[in-house]
């Protein structure tokens, strides 16, 4: 797991009680905190708010969203709130409030570790006889590959060098950007193959059902095959599959 410690200081022209109330209302964070994309209350706390739990989606300095549960473990209005995070992000978040020079100051500390690998996107576009590769999350990471099979190894090497980390410490998603006409014919071929697979599966199910009906009528395998225009070997396979 990778460990991080982020410290942020907020200086706000508002009474400390009001600032504390905004921080304390965790399920309302998405209304004013851009980094918080979603919050859902999971449990109510006790009379002092201890134990309240929230499912949270957060986007911070890391280049991907993190989903975790946040549970309030300490709450001292209007001076501090502490919560434990579990999930894709694990650790402790602590808010400390005080007044200074007519302002309310908030010290926000995340001491966390990520329980998942970071994921980077490899955008791939044809350039001459090569595939040109960029990583939108990491400006300055560019590479190229002769084949699509070579894209992931090349981009893993480029990211690892750029971040000075191991090639197995992150995940990569490859996205091919194709010309409209190429994308159209590829999509049509994939859809046609999928439809053919579904039709074949339906045909096999109907053939199996027909074989069983005819078998229960006492017909021998060769007669069943002749009626259904199947080989007697295929009839035997269908009978065997229904007997399992």
N, C-alpha and C positions, 0 to 999 in steps of 0.2 A: 504494500500500500504506500502511496505517496503522501507525505505529510506537509501541511501548510499552516502558516499562522498569519492571518490578515488582521491589521489594526486600522480602524477608520475613526476619525474625529469629526463629529458634526457640530457646528456652531449655529444655533437657531435663536431667532428673535421671537421667543414665545415662552410663556410661563412653564416652569419645570413640570407642574402637574399635567398640563395639556400635552407636553411632549411625551411624558411617561404614558399617558392614556393612549396615545397613538401607537407607541411601541408595544404596549400591553395588549392591544387589540390585534392579535396575530392574524386572524382571518380577514382583516381589512388591509393587510400589507400591500396586496396588488394594486390598491387604489392610489397609492402614493409612492411606492417603492418600485422603480422600473426593473430592478434585478429579480424581483419576486413575481413569477408568472402565474402561479396558482397556489391557493391555500384551501384546504378542506378540513373542517374541524372533525376530529375523530372521537375525542372524549372530553367531557367536562372535568375540570379539576375540583378540588375540595373548596371549602368556603374561602380559602385564601388564594385560590387559583393554582395551587400546586397540583401537578399531575395532569393538567390540561394537555392534550396532544393534538397535533395538526399534521396532515399530509401536505408537504410543501414541494414546489418545483422552483428551483433557484438557478439563475444564470449570473455568474460573477466574473472573476478574472480568468477562470478556466474557460477554454473555448468550446464548451458543451454544457447542456443543462444537466442539473443534478436533481434527483428526486429522493426525498428523505422524510422521515417522521421527526418532528420536533416536539419534545415533551418538556414542559416547564418544571424545573427542579428547585428553583429559589426565586422568590419574588418579595421585594421590600419597597413598596411604593413610598415616595416617587424616586427612589435612588438607584434601584438595580433590578434586573431580571436576568435569570440564567436558564438556559435550556440545553438539553442533551439531544443530539441528532443521531439517528440510526438509519441505515439504508445505503444508498449509493454514496452518501457522505456521512461520516461518523466523527463525532467529537463534541465540543462544547462551544456554545455561543453565549457571550456575556455582554450585557449593556449596562454601563455605569453612567449615571447622570449627576451633574452638579451645576451650580450657578456661579457665573464669573463675569464681572463687568457688564451687568445688565443682560447677559445672554445665558441661555441654557446650553451646556456642552454635553455631548454624548460620546462616550468612548465605547466603540463597538469592536469586540475581539472575537474572531473565529479561530479556534485552535482545532484543526480538523485533519482528517485523512480521507482519501477517496477509496471506496471499496470496489471501484470499477476502473478499467483502463480508459484513458482518454481516447476519443474516436476522432480521426481526421478524415476529411473527404479528399479524394484524388479526382479532380475534374480532368477528363481526358478528351482531347480533340485532335482530329486528324490534321497533320501538317506535312504535306508532301508524302514521303514514304515512312514517316515516323508518327507516333502518337505523342503529342505534346501534353505534359502533365503539370498542373498547378494545384496547390493546396490552399484553398481560400482562408482557412483558419490561421495559416502561417505565411505572412507576406515574405517573399524572398525565397520560398521553396519552389524550385522549378526543376524538372528533369524530363527525360523522354525515353521512349521504348519502341523497339521495332514491332513488337507484338503486344496484344492485349494481355496475354499470359505473363508478359514481363513487366507489366505496369506495377503491380503490387510490390514485387521485390525491389524495383527501382525507387519507388516512392518511399518505401520503408527505409531504405538506405539514406535517402536524402533527408527525411525527417529526423532520423537518428543522429546524423551528422549535425544538422541545424540545432537540435535541442541538446546534443551531447548526452543521449540516453541510449539504452539498448533497443534493438529493433523489435523485441518482443514485449516492450512495455506499453504498447498502444495498439489500437485497432484501426484498420483502414477500410473505408468504403469507397469503391471505385464507381464513378458515374461517367458513362460515355455520352458525349455530346455529338450527335450525328446530324448530318445534313437532313433537312425535312424529307426529301424523297427517300433517302436511305432509311431514315427512322420509320417512315410509313411502310415500306416493304418488309422491314424486319418485324414490325408490330403485327402486320397482317399474317406473316408466316407463323409467328408464335401463337396468335389467336387461332389460326387454322389447325395447327398441331394440337392445341388444347381441346378444340372442338372435336377433332378426330379421336382423341383419347377418350373423351366422354362418350362419344358414340360407340366406340369399341367396348367400353365398359358396360354400357346399356345393352348392346347386342349380346355380350357374353352372359349377362344376367338373364336375359330373355331366353337364350338358347339353353341355359342350365335349367330354367323352369320348365321349358318344353320337354327336355330330355326326361325330367322326373315324371311329368304327366304321362308321357308315352311309356316309360318304363313301368309305371304303376298299372298301365293297361295291358302289360304282359308282352310288349313288343320286344323282339331281340335287338341287340345293338346295331346290327347291320341295317335292319329296317328303319330304326330311328335315324340313322345316318342318312339313309336314302331320302326319307321324308324331309329332313332338315337341311339336306345338301351339305352334310358334314361327313368327314371320314369316320370310319368306325373307331379309329384311334382317338380322334377328338371326342367322340361320344364317351369313350372309356374315361378320358381325362375329366370330363364334366361330371360323370357319375362318381368318380373317385373324389372329386372336390366337394361334392354334396354329402358324401358319406363321412367326412372328417368332422 
